[in-house]
Amino acid sequence: MSVSKTPISKTQSSFYRRLYVAYLIDSGTASVPDIIAATGMPRRTAQDTINALAELDILCEFEREAGARHNIGRYVIRDWGAIDKRWVAKHHGRIKAALGYP
């Protein structure tokens, strides 16, 4: 995968955003505030992206922190479906750059 100087399409950016968020969750950046901090995306976009992982057959579940009063916890990727998580891990830097994330 190469990152070109031309802007990526909306379809490609949506796909990359989902892959990158799944990568972050799988790597331990597994809460909405942490994802926002890592990417600079708005809260709603982060939440919508997590919810959209199912469209790629990526099984992502929320694990509530033991004894927490509210929805405090983290997300966990249970199954990557047809996505090769090793490929995503290998290319996460390029995906991040293509999306313009810090």
C-alpha positions as CSV (number, residue, x, y, z in Angstrom):
1,M,0.0,0.0,0.0
2,S,1.4,3.4,-0.9
3,V,0.2,6.7,0.2
4,S,-0.2,9.1,-2.7
5,K,-0.2,12.8,-2.6
6,T,-3.8,13.0,-3.9
7,P,-6.6,13.0,-1.4
8,I,-8.2,9.6,-0.7
9,S,-11.8,9.0,-1.6
10,K,-14.6,9.0,1.0
11,T,-15.0,5.3,0.6
12,Q,-11.3,4.7,1.2
13,S,-11.1,7.1,4.2
14,S,-14.1,5.4,5.8
15,F,-12.5,2.0,5.3
16,Y,-9.1,3.2,6.6
17,R,-10.7,4.9,9.6
18,R,-12.4,1.6,10.6
19,L,-9.2,-0.4,10.2
20,Y,-7.2,2.2,12.2
21,V,-9.8,2.4,15.0
22,A,-9.8,-1.5,15.2
23,Y,-6.0,-1.4,15.3
24,L,-6.0,1.2,18.1
25,I,-8.5,-0.8,20.1
26,D,-6.6,-4.1,19.6
27,S,-3.4,-2.2,20.6
28,G,-4.8,-1.0,23.9
29,T,-6.1,2.5,22.9
30,A,-9.5,1.1,23.7
31,S,-11.8,3.8,25.0
32,V,-13.6,6.6,23.2
33,P,-11.6,9.3,24.9
34,D,-8.3,7.5,24.1
35,I,-9.3,7.1,20.4
36,I,-10.2,10.8,20.3
37,A,-6.8,11.7,21.8
38,A,-5.0,9.5,19.3
39,T,-6.8,10.7,16.2
40,G,-8.3,14.1,16.9
41,M,-11.6,12.9,15.5
42,P,-14.9,14.2,17.1
43,R,-16.5,12.0,19.8
44,R,-19.5,11.2,17.5
45,T,-17.2,10.1,14.7
46,A,-15.2,7.8,17.1
47,Q,-18.4,6.3,18.4
48,D,-19.9,5.9,14.9
49,T,-16.7,4.3,13.7
50,I,-16.6,1.8,16.5
51,N,-20.3,0.9,15.8
52,A,-19.5,0.5,12.1
53,L,-16.8,-2.1,12.6
54,A,-19.5,-4.7,12.5
55,E,-20.1,-3.8,8.8
56,L,-16.6,-5.2,8.2
57,D,-17.4,-8.3,10.3
58,I,-15.0,-7.1,13.0
59,L,-16.5,-8.1,16.3
60,C,-15.9,-5.4,18.8
61,E,-17.4,-5.5,22.3
62,F,-17.5,-3.2,25.2
63,E,-16.1,-4.6,28.5
64,R,-17.5,-2.7,31.5
65,E,-15.0,-2.1,34.2
66,A,-15.7,-4.2,37.3
67,G,-17.6,-2.1,39.9
68,A,-17.9,0.9,37.7
69,R,-21.1,2.9,38.2
70,H,-21.5,4.1,34.6
71,N,-20.3,3.0,31.2
72,I,-16.7,3.0,32.2
73,G,-14.6,0.4,30.5
74,R,-12.9,-0.4,27.2
75,Y,-13.6,-2.0,23.9
76,V,-12.1,-5.3,22.8
77,I,-11.8,-6.8,19.3
78,R,-13.0,-10.4,19.6
79,D,-12.7,-11.3,16.0
80,W,-11.2,-9.5,12.9
81,G,-13.5,-11.4,10.5
82,A,-12.0,-11.4,7.0
83,I,-9.5,-8.6,7.9
84,D,-5.9,-9.7,8.4
85,K,-4.9,-7.8,11.6
86,R,-1.2,-8.5,10.9
87,W,-1.5,-6.5,7.6
88,V,-3.3,-3.6,9.4
89,A,-0.5,-3.6,12.1
90,K,2.2,-3.6,9.5
91,H,0.6,-0.7,7.6
92,H,-1.0,1.3,10.4
93,G,1.5,4.1,9.9
94,R,0.6,4.6,6.3
95,I,-3.1,4.4,7.1
96,K,-2.7,7.0,9.8
97,A,-0.8,9.3,7.4
98,A,-3.4,8.9,4.7
99,L,-6.1,9.9,7.2
100,G,-4.0,12.9,8.4
101,Y,-4.0,11.7,12.0
102,P,-1.4,13.0,14.4
